[in-house]
Amino acid sequence: MTVHEYVADVVWTRDPAVPFKNDRYSRAHEWRFDGGVTVVGSSAPTSVPAPLSRPDAVDPEEAVVAAASACHMLFFLAFAAKRGFTIDSYADHAVGVMTKNERGKLFLSRITLSPKIVFSGDNRPTASEIAELHHRAHEECYIANSLRAEMVVNA
């Protein structure tokens, strides 16, 4: 069995001028990836209001939604290319919804993908072929296979 490992460094440093124990510390931090990309992260402003969170940063919930959307898209593009379809653009407005689970804990219970795809060329897929490509992309997506949330595609 092939094992793939993915690494991200998450780094947070306390401002020495702010006491930690008063719960007034910044939740801003960095996500550092092996390719050299650094992303500013924070808690969601709905969890910890600004200025203790950074609304302009990526929060973990948004990152999960983006990862699910990107994974689905990448499989969709690959399967479409193998079928001989040409895609000029793929844009998704992905939305994650948090609700309480059976233990009363918040979790991402649903992620809805709403991709808008522009095809070109003579070989264009039918609506049923597009639906099949989405189904296959969902079945193969590593992120969807890792999540408990329901994944919905509004194609």
Residue pairs with C-beta under 8 A, 6 or more apart in sequence:
7 33
7 34
8 31
8 32
8 33
9 30
9 31
9 32
9 33
10 29
10 30
10 31
10 32
10 41
11 29
11 30
11 32
12 27
12 28
12 29
12 30
14 20
14 25
15 25
15 26
18 24
18 25
18 26
24 52
25 52
26 51
26 52
26 53
26 54
27 42
27 43
27 48
27 52
27 53
27 54
28 40
28 41
28 42
28 53
28 54
28 57
29 40
29 41
29 42
30 38
30 39
30 40
30 41
31 38
31 39
31 40
31 41
31 58
31 63
32 38
33 39
39 57
39 58
40 54
40 56
40 57
40 58
41 57
41 58
41 59
41 60
41 63
42 53
42 54
42 55
42 57
42 58
42 59
43 52
43 53
43 59
43 60
44 53
44 59
44 60
44 61
44 62
45 53
45 55
45 59
47 53
47 59
53 59
58 66
61 96
61 98
61 108
62 96
64 96
64 108
64 111
64 143
64 147
65 94
65 95
65 96
65 108
65 111
66 94
67 143
68 94
68 96
68 111
68 113
68 141
68 143
68 144
68 147
68 149
68 151
69 92
69 94
69 111
69 113
70 143
71 141
71 142
71 143
71 144
72 92
72 113
72 115
72 134
72 137
72 138
72 141
72 143
72 144
72 151
72 153
73 90
73 92
73 115
73 137
75 136
75 137
75 140
75 141
76 90
76 115
76 117
76 133
76 134
76 137
77 87
77 90
79 133
79 136
79 137
80 87
80 125
80 133
81 87
83 125
83 129
83 133
84 123
85 119
85 121
85 123
85 124
85 125
85 129
86 119
86 120
86 121
86 123
87 117
87 118
87 119
87 120
88 118
88 119
88 120
89 116
89 117
89 118
90 115
90 116
90 117
90 118
91 115
91 116
92 113
92 114
92 115
92 116
93 114
94 111
94 112
94 113
94 114
95 111
95 112
95 114
96 108
96 110
96 111
96 112
96 149
97 108
97 109
97 110
97 111
97 112
98 106
98 107
98 108
98 109
99 106
99 107
99 109
99 110
100 106
100 107
101 107
101 109
107 148
107 149
108 147
108 148
108 149
109 149
109 150
110 149
110 150
110 151
110 152
111 147
111 149
111 150
111 151
111 152
112 152
112 153
112 154
113 151
113 152
113 153
113 154
114 153
114 154
115 134
115 153
115 155
117 130
117 155
119 125
125 133
130 155
131 155
134 153
134 155
138 144
138 151
138 153
141 151
144 151
